[in-house]
């Protein structure tokens, strides 16, 4: 995993150019990435997601695609948000701007994501079964429904950040 500070406050996941995807651990083996016999691979399906986020069926669940640009991404449990680093002078500068970014964000419409438990964030071109050998980030989510909203904002003159915030819904 990429680190931007020494020792670094967060673990960051990067892609080779395509979207990142958060797949529930229970269905990781069903995500084939770009390695598929099918004409339209899972990776192709992820690339077709229009906008900042979208859901794709995987096994008996759904994966959350983080679309738009392939920015380095981490998860901040205190804010319930994936943070996508587009521009900042340092990790410290970026993290200091997150509260302002969350407050100033103009959010896209929410989508509902039913999660069976923890998810794994990784490059959508990779097969889910190979994540233990690839760059990834495990996000410990409680099972249940979540409202997912996304925005892209500039909380400071040199800081641009994408946000994907998760809010647990009552059953």
N, C-alpha and C positions, 0 to 999 in steps of 0.2 A: 504494500500500500504506500501511497505517496505521503510524505511528511514535508510540511513547509516550514517548520520551526524545529529547533533542537532543544528539548526533546519533542516538541510539537504538542499542542493541546488536543488535536483530533487526528483521526485516521481519515484519509481522503481516498475516494475511489475515482479512477479515471477510465475513460474508454479509448478505444483506438480510433474514434471518430463518429461512432453511431451513438444511439441513445443508451442510457443506463436503465436498468430494470430492477424492481424490487419484487422478488418471487417468494411466496410463502415456502418455508423449509419443507413442508409436507409434500409439495409438488415439484421440488427442484429437479428430480430425474426426468420430468416430462418436458422441460424446456431444452430444446435441441440447439438453440442459437442459430448460427449459420451452417452448422453441421447437420444437414438433413438431406434425405433422398427426395423430399418433396420439392415441387417446382417453386412453391412459395414457402420459404423457410420461416421459422419463428423470428429470426432477425429481420427478415423482410417485413413481417407483420408489425414489428416494433418500429421500424423506420417509417411506416405508413401513418403512425399516430400523428395527428395534426394538433399543434398547440403544445402547451407546457406539460400536460399530463394526459394519460389515457389508460384504460384498462383493457387487458387481453386475457381471454380464457386460457388457463393452463391446468390440465387435469380437471379436477372437480372444484377448482378455485379460480382466482384471477390474479394476474400480476399487474403492478403499477409501473407504467412506462414513464420515465422522465424525459420528455421530448425537448424540442427546440434545439439548443446547442449542447455539445458534449462537454460541459463544464465539470471541473473537479467537484465532487459532491461528498458531503458528510451528513451526519444526523445529529441534531441537538435535542436530546430527550427533554431537557428543561423547557424547550419551546415547542416540542412535538413537531419538529420541522426538519426536512432535508434542506440544507443550505448549499447552493450551487455557486461556486466562486467564479465570477466572470472577470472582475477586476478589483484589485486591492494591493496596496504596497506590501502588506504582510498578513499573515494569519491573525495576529493580534488586532490589526486595524479592521480586518473583515469582521471578526467576532465582536468587536466593540460596537460595530454598526448594526448588528443583527436586531436588537430591540427597536431601534429607529426604523429599520427596514420593515419589520413586522407591523409597526404602527402606521407607516406611510403607504403601505402596499395597496394597490388597486387590484383586488382579487378577481380572478376569473370565476365563473359559476362553479359551485361545488359539485363533486361527484361522490357517489357512495361506493366504498370499498369494503367488502366483507372479508375479514382476515381470520384464518384459522389459528394464528399464533405468530411466532417470530418469522421475519422475512430476511432475505439476503439480497443486498444491493450489489450489482456487478454489471459488467459490460454485456449488453444484450446479444452480442455476437458469439459469446462463449456458451457452451452447454452448461446447464444447471448442475449436472452431475460432476463437473470438473471444478466447481467453485472452490473447493478446499485447496486446490493447487494454483488458483488464480487470485488476482486482486479482488477482494470483496469486503463487505461490511455487513455484519449480522446486526439486525435491529430487533430488539426484544419487544414486540408488540403483544398486548393481551388479545386473546381471541375476541372477535365481535365486529360490529359495523363501525366504520370510520367515515367522517366527512373529510374529503380531501379538497383543498383549494390551493391554487398556484398563482404566483405573481412574479414579475420581474421589476426590480426597483433600483434606484440610485440614491442611497441614503447619504452619500457624501460625494464631493466633486471627483474623487479618484476611486470610489467604491461602487461597484455594480454587482448586484447579487440576485440570483433566482431563489425563490422560496417555494417549497411544497409543504404545506402544513397539514397535519393530521389531527382531527379532533374526534375522540371516542364518542359514539352515540349510544343512547340508552337502547336496549334491545327492543 
